Amino acid sequence: MKVKEWIKVLSKLDPEESICVHYWQIGDVLHMAEEMGEKVTNDEAQEILEEIEDNIDSEMGVSWTTLRVNIEDLIKK
């Protein structure tokens, strides 16, 4: 999801309402790839984030392991 899409969603909420949001961004994917010794482009990082968002398991959430597994899947392609 793009930031502008989140802003649109958030703008519809009561500004006094409490929410819990945890977000991941391209820099997080690039950082994990670097830690793994892999090279990932910004476009690939965006693809990874979109894949995670499309297939998120809300029971499990998203973690550094989620990023690592999705980077590994991208590299295998």
N, C-alpha and C positions, 0 to 999 in steps of 0.2 A: 504494500500500500504506500502510496506517495504521501509526503507530509501534508500537501494541500488537501488530500482526501481525509486525513485524520482531523485536520482543522475543521473541515466541513462537518464531520461527525460530532466533534467536540462542541462546536458552536450551537448544536441543538440541545445540549444538556444544560441543566440548571447550574450556573456557575458556583453555587453554594453546595452542590452535591459532592460527596466524597467518592472518589474512584481510585482504583489501583491499576496502574498501567506500567508495563515493563516493555521496553522497545529495544529492538536491535537495528543496527544500521550497517551500511556498506563497510564502514571502517572496522566494525567488529569482525566481519567475514574476512576482510583483507588481513587483519591482525592474526586470526586463527590460521589462515592459510600460510602466513609467514612463519608462525610457530611450528607448523607442520613441514616447513621447507618446500612449500608449493607456491606457484605463481598463479594468482587469480586476477583477472581484469575487473574493472569496475562493473562492466556489463555482466560478467559471470557472477559477480557478487550480488548484483541486483536479481539475476535469475535464481540464485540460491535462496535469497530472501523471499522471493515470490513463491518458490516451490514449498518452502517451509510454511508460509502463510496459507497456501492452498491446502496443505495436508496436516495442519496442526492438530495435535491430540491435546485437547484442553485438560485432560486428566494428567498428562505427562508434562505439558508445558514445553518451553524452548530453553535449551541450555547450551553451554559451550560444546557439549557432546553432540547436540543436534547440529550445530554448525559444522563440526568436524566430520560427521557422517555424511552430510550433504556435500561438503567439499570433496570428500573421497568419491562419492557417487558421480560428481561432475567430472572428476579426473579420469574415472573408469570409462566414460563415454568415448 
